[in-house]
Amino acid sequence: MFLRKIHDLKNTLFFRLTVLYALALVFVSAISFIVIYYRIYAVTMERMDDELLAEIEWYAEEMAANSLESVKAKIAEEVESEDPDEEFYRLIDFNGNTFVATDMSSWGSVDKSDIIARLQGNKKKYAFQTIAIPERDFEARVISAVIGPDTVLQIGESLQEADEYLEIFRNLFAILTIILIILSATIGWFLARRALIGMQEVTQTAEDISKGSYDRRVQVTGQLEEIKKLGDTFNYMLDRIQNLLKSMKEINDNIAHDLRSPLARIRGIAEMTLTDE
């Protein structure tokens, strides 16, 4: 019995409009989330790239003003101040030989040869990469740039913090989606009920007329334009039917009146005939 009611509900226009409103609202919200999410991701990456590029420019100025040894000393200072799991520095030449580097044991094998080939054919003299880190659940952003003759500096920064921030955003959206589904279903139910209340009144009027209330009419005041037009058409049809019934009744009354006198005379003649010897 319960399953039968659910099946009947699924076939109603009321249920389908409610689902349609809910799906439309969830779909629009999902599209908005995707756009905002990727916009936040793009802004995050742009800011990180700007920071890495600014750091490269600082080392390039240090290289031009002092010497390679000065840059090595600065990188050595970074070894002590930075977390090797969060950021790395590596100074290499165009042959792939390493001058100096921070602890890269947790970074795996970061490409040298391909990036050097890219730099040699790149007018900007720097290139960005997003690399996957083995045995870690996040990626890293790496900049490789020419800071001096036959000298390339690579700086890598973990994207873990950005990934955690975006994960919070995703989890928040998941919670909001559940709330949004409930809210959109409620709003959809209200809008569907508001849209169909006029049709329900038309149906109720038709049922009352079928039971003999021929003077009933649909109230069109305050209804939506489509429901108002439907009500006006229905009321016009009822007026035509009522006028037709009234005309038929008048015709029947006239016929009965016209036949009453001849039938009375025929009856009188018949009675006289029967009583006459």
Secondary structure as the mmCIF struct_conf table of DSSP 4:
data_model
#
loop_
_struct_conf.conf_type_id
_struct_conf.id
_struct_conf.beg_label_comp_id
_struct_conf.beg_label_asym_id
_struct_conf.beg_label_seq_id
_struct_conf.end_label_comp_id
_struct_conf.end_label_asym_id
_struct_conf.end_label_seq_id
HELX_RH_AL_P HELX_RH_AL_P1 PHE A 2 LYS A 10
TURN_TY1_P TURN_TY1_P1 ASN A 11 ASN A 11
BEND BEND1 THR A 12 THR A 12
HELX_RH_AL_P HELX_RH_AL_P2 LEU A 13 ALA A 65
BEND BEND2 ASN A 66 ASN A 66
HELX_RH_AL_P HELX_RH_AL_P3 LEU A 68 SER A 81
BEND BEND3 GLU A 82 GLU A 82
TURN_TY1_P TURN_TY1_P2 PRO A 84 GLU A 86
STRN STRN1 GLU A 87 ILE A 92
TURN_TY1_P TURN_TY1_P3 PHE A 94 ASN A 95
BEND BEND4 GLY A 96 GLY A 96
STRN STRN2 THR A 98 ALA A 101
TURN_TY1_P TURN_TY1_P4 SER A 105 TRP A 107
HELX_RH_AL_P HELX_RH_AL_P4 SER A 113 GLN A 120
TURN_TY1_P TURN_TY1_P5 GLY A 121 GLY A 121
TURN_TY1_P TURN_TY1_P6 LYS A 123 LYS A 124
BEND BEND5 LYS A 125 LYS A 125
STRN STRN3 TYR A 126 ALA A 132
HELX_LH_PP_P HELX_LH_PP_P1 ILE A 133 ILE A 133
TURN_TY1_P TURN_TY1_P7 PRO A 134 GLU A 135
BEND BEND6 ARG A 136 PHE A 138
STRN STRN4 GLU A 139 GLY A 148
TURN_TY1_P TURN_TY1_P8 PRO A 149 ASP A 150
STRN STRN5 THR A 151 SER A 158
HELX_RH_AL_P HELX_RH_AL_P5 GLN A 160 SER A 210
TURN_TY1_P TURN_TY1_P9 LYS A 211 GLY A 212
TURN_TY1_P TURN_TY1_P10 TYR A 214 ASP A 215
TURN_TY1_P TURN_TY1_P11 THR A 221 GLY A 222
HELX_RH_AL_P HELX_RH_AL_P6 GLU A 225 THR A 275
#
